Amino acid sequence: MSLLDRNPPEDGPLFKLKARQAEEDAAYEKALAALDRLVSFPLPVEQLKQLPAQLEAINKLWSTPESEATASRGFLDRRATEALQPVIARQQEWNSNVVRILNGFIAEESKTLAHLREISAALIQYAQRLLPTTDARDRVASGYATLRSELILEAFDRRLESLQRRIDGFKGLIDRVEVMGAEVRAVRETLQNAAPSAGQARAAVEAAESSAYVAFENSFRRSDKALATRFEKYAGDFSSAPSGTPVLDLGCGRGEFLRALKKAGIAGRGVESNASAVAACRASGLDVVEGDLVQFLKATPAGSVGGVFAAQVAEHLPPPVLQALLVEAHRVLKSGGLLILETVNPRSVTGFLEVFNRDLTHQKPLHPDTLSFRAAAAGFVDARIEMLSPVEPLSQLRRIEGSSSVPPAVVEAFNENVDRLNALLYGSLEYALHARR
């Protein structure tokens, strides 16, 4: 039994469609029966059985017989006949025309009614074939749809096979990664056994540990093009830094912002605690120091830098460390120097759930008002918040268009609520604090 043959629930859309179909079928049968009754009408010749005989009698009787001019008639009869002859001739002509008209009318009417009966019979046949023809076309269309579905399924099966081969390849790659992980663990164990010097062993272990987080960042980082665009914009913000004073990049990672500064002709220096990232930066010729951020700032002379920048760093720091970083950043900046801190926006539910919670090294979410207040407490002024990384409109709740069936006040209220929910659920994923010394 197909799905269409089953009894659908009475409150479901399929039940309503089948009920509508039954109503339409009954109306069609009723209209067809009414048309069939109207077609079955008799012709005048069939209805009036005496009509042919009566018509034949009229054709025989319409002419007046010629006057018999015999000698037996008297003088008065002949004179009367001669006097009435014009009237009789005129009556005879009138009778002839009436009979011709009657004969022609009856003949044409019979043809017309017979033709009308043929048209009605053809119309009945058309109506009787209409539903079967529609059903046949529906079956053909259904057959094409089935064929198309089969072709789509066949293509989908081929796609699945291709994906399965790729999955098998990924499984092989995972095995290779596991082997490399075992190799790294073996190297770590060997170094921990103090085969080399203690300093080399410690450095090797720290590098192995930090490489795991680098791999995690690589899995969820933005594209190189998106990062370059973002950091080029930030580099432009630091273009007013005093000449000869560097811009510090705290937690510089792999040095994307330092490269943007270099491209803009601005001196830059970075600090990073991840040994693998530091090695990658130094291999690119960037000035990067390995160490703690706050200690790096404390070792920097007061008023010696034109700007301080940190992207996706503040949320990794415990509150006391973050406050110490702000205080030291204020100290090392020249007067009018710029501070930019980029972090996750916890006011966006999507930003909090999908970005902040993904990284286990994040400490606490930083509300924009909280970070602004802490910067002001450290002595910064002219603080402003710039929202970044908006969520695509297609991923947000959609507004409705006005229609005649919905009152305008309802549409307006609904759309206002949609806007509020979008701001809460799908607000910008990140923001940047801009502040001056």
Secondary structure as the mmCIF struct_conf table of DSSP 4:
data_model
#
loop_
_struct_conf.conf_type_id
_struct_conf.id
_struct_conf.beg_label_comp_id
_struct_conf.beg_label_asym_id
_struct_conf.beg_label_seq_id
_struct_conf.end_label_comp_id
_struct_conf.end_label_asym_id
_struct_conf.end_label_seq_id
HELX_RH_3T_P HELX_RH_3T_P1 LEU A 3 ASP A 5
BEND BEND1 ARG A 6 ARG A 6
TURN_TY1_P TURN_TY1_P1 GLU A 10 ASP A 11
BEND BEND2 GLY A 12 GLY A 12
HELX_RH_AL_P HELX_RH_AL_P1 PRO A 13 VAL A 39
HELX_RH_AL_P HELX_RH_AL_P2 PRO A 44 GLN A 47
TURN_TY1_P TURN_TY1_P2 LYS A 49 GLN A 50
HELX_RH_AL_P HELX_RH_AL_P3 LEU A 51 LEU A 61
BEND BEND3 TRP A 62 SER A 63
HELX_LH_PP_P HELX_LH_PP_P1 THR A 64 SER A 67
TURN_TY1_P TURN_TY1_P3 ALA A 71 SER A 72
BEND BEND4 ARG A 73 ARG A 73
HELX_RH_AL_P HELX_RH_AL_P4 PHE A 75 GLN A 192
TURN_TY1_P TURN_TY1_P4 ASN A 193 ALA A 194
BEND BEND5 ALA A 195 PRO A 196
HELX_RH_AL_P HELX_RH_AL_P5 ALA A 198 PHE A 220
HELX_LH_PP_P HELX_LH_PP_P2 ARG A 221 SER A 223
HELX_RH_AL_P HELX_RH_AL_P6 ASP A 224 ASP A 237
TURN_TY1_P TURN_TY1_P5 PHE A 238 SER A 240
BEND BEND6 ALA A 241 ALA A 241
HELX_LH_PP_P HELX_LH_PP_P3 PRO A 242 PRO A 242
TURN_TY1_P TURN_TY1_P6 SER A 243 GLY A 244
STRN STRN1 VAL A 247 LEU A 250
TURN_TY1_P TURN_TY1_P7 GLY A 251 GLY A 251
TURN_TY1_P TURN_TY1_P8 GLY A 253 ARG A 254
BEND BEND7 GLY A 255 GLY A 255
HELX_RH_AL_P HELX_RH_AL_P7 GLU A 256 LYS A 263
TURN_TY1_P TURN_TY1_P9 ALA A 264 GLY A 265
STRN STRN2 GLY A 268 GLU A 272
BEND BEND8 SER A 273 SER A 273
HELX_RH_AL_P HELX_RH_AL_P8 ALA A 275 ALA A 283
TURN_TY1_P TURN_TY1_P10 SER A 284 GLY A 285
STRN STRN3 VAL A 288 GLU A 290
BEND BEND9 GLY A 291 GLY A 291
HELX_RH_AL_P HELX_RH_AL_P9 LEU A 293 LYS A 298
TURN_TY1_P TURN_TY1_P11 ALA A 299 ALA A 299
BEND BEND10 THR A 300 THR A 300
HELX_LH_PP_P HELX_LH_PP_P4 PRO A 301 PRO A 301
TURN_TY1_P TURN_TY1_P12 ALA A 302 GLY A 303
STRN STRN4 VAL A 305 ALA A 311
BEND BEND11 GLN A 312 GLN A 312
HELX_RH_3T_P HELX_RH_3T_P2 ALA A 314 HIS A 316
BEND BEND12 LEU A 317 LEU A 317
HELX_RH_AL_P HELX_RH_AL_P10 PRO A 319 VAL A 332
STRN STRN5 LEU A 333 VAL A 344
TURN_TY1_P TURN_TY1_P13 PRO A 346 ARG A 347
BEND BEND13 SER A 348 SER A 348
HELX_RH_AL_P HELX_RH_AL_P11 VAL A 349 THR A 350
HELX_RH_PI_P HELX_RH_PI_P1 GLY A 351 PHE A 356
TURN_TY1_P TURN_TY1_P14 ASN A 357 ARG A 358
TURN_TY1_P TURN_TY1_P15 LEU A 360 THR A 361
HELX_RH_AL_P HELX_RH_AL_P12 PRO A 368 ALA A 377
TURN_TY1_P TURN_TY1_P16 ALA A 378 GLY A 379
STRN STRN6 VAL A 381 LEU A 388
HELX_LH_PP_P HELX_LH_PP_P5 PRO A 390 GLU A 392
HELX_RH_3T_P HELX_RH_3T_P3 PRO A 393 SER A 395
BEND BEND14 GLN A 396 GLN A 396
HELX_LH_PP_P HELX_LH_PP_P6 LEU A 397 ARG A 399
STRN STRN7 SER A 403 SER A 403
TURN_TY1_P TURN_TY1_P17 SER A 404 SER A 405
STRN STRN8 VAL A 406 VAL A 406
HELX_RH_AL_P HELX_RH_AL_P13 PRO A 408 LEU A 425
BEND BEND15 TYR A 426 TYR A 426
BEND BEND16 LEU A 429 LEU A 429
STRN STRN9 GLU A 430 ARG A 436
#
